[in-house]
Amino acid sequence: MIPAPLLDPRQAALDYHEQPIPGKTATAISKPTATAYDLALAYSPGVAEPVRAIAANPDDAYRYTNKGNLVAVISDGSAILGLGNLGALASKPVMEGKVLLFKKFANIDAVDLEVETQVPSEFIDTVRRLGASFGGINLEDISAPRCFEIEQALIEAMDIPVFHDDQHGTAIIIAAGLVNALKIQEKELSKIRLVLVGAGAAGTATLNLLLEMGLNRDQLRVVDKVGVLHTDLVGLPPHHAAVAADTTDRTLDDALCGADAFIGLSAPNLLSAEMLASMAARPVVFALANPDPEIRPELAHTVRDDLIMATGRSDYPNQVNNVLAFPFIFRGTLDCRASRITPNMKIACVDALAALAREPVPASVLAVYGLDRLEFGHQYILPKPFDPRLIERLPAAVAAAAEKDGVARIAYRPYLQPVTQ
């Protein structure tokens, strides 16, 4: 067999998805099926008993079906990774990948659904009608600004949690990494000057979360295609107008002069060496454009030796990776049967993630990544995805916040995988 690094990356990816059977997911059976009696219980006539029970008490669906451990991963294909609007069908490999990650990291069963419409009202109506089937809805790869309308409408219409991961999963990881980076740099969120480039779905959610956590709005500068978003601009969409600053700054160069932190969710190579040099002492740079960041770490570190930097890539330290959040926030949400995901639940996830990175790293994690040591510091501000403590800590923290906010409908109980026979 050819060693993986020697394979053509494109062909390796296609082979992975095609062989030995097409796709990345399949259906598992969780109950005995070895005898005629088993089948009579599974279907007719035995299945009539849970049907009657659920008709009499809808909450019994959580007792007798997989609803409580089933999430729908749903997209219209309007913003597929960094590839753009390629349509619902083309989004299916990504949605299957999300299903795989739910199962791998949080033992959550998931189903991918690709909806062939890009009319928000049609999408909303389709998803709303599917609510009885699932314990939660994970929206994915839906472009801004339609994603804001879609998510809010579904949150209001459904009694199960609805979560657009491109918005809130990204925001949670950025916030956790930023909390730790600022701690190392001896700065406070409430006092920093922050510049964010790219006020789309992820950028808007990140700003909203950081403002909830204490970011000073007056110290915020948001840059989009028109330059710095400022109060003299007219005709801004609502999510841009909400973060427009009363400032004379007009360009990214202006905004970055003296800034403590930069978050990029935009395009390659937007952050020049000169801009980075103009930032305040001990800066934090999250260059998250994929696959090519706003500034390459190799260049950034030659400009500033007091820098903490993160990217979206796995081949650099401090990867901002959504898999650190969405499986575990859904796990906690499902396990207390929360009706929605509140800001406090997101902040609880942020706090638990940030705290975990400050603890000693288990030997099992070092072995997975082929490392001799890994300690909290400039090169390690976020836990690794294979850290077994994530599933222990994050769901419990999320569920505790849900209970405090009054959206938990049962006492938190960690999910146990049923035995397959």
Beta strands, then each sheet from edge to edge (+ up, - down):
strand 1: 70-75
strand 2: 109-114
strand 3: 136-139
strand 4: 162-164
strand 5: 194-197
strand 6: 220-224
strand 7: 227-228
strand 8: 261-264
strand 9: 284-287
strand 10: 308-311
sheet 1: 2+ 1+ 3+ 4+
sheet 2: 7+ 6- 5- 8- 9- 10-
end
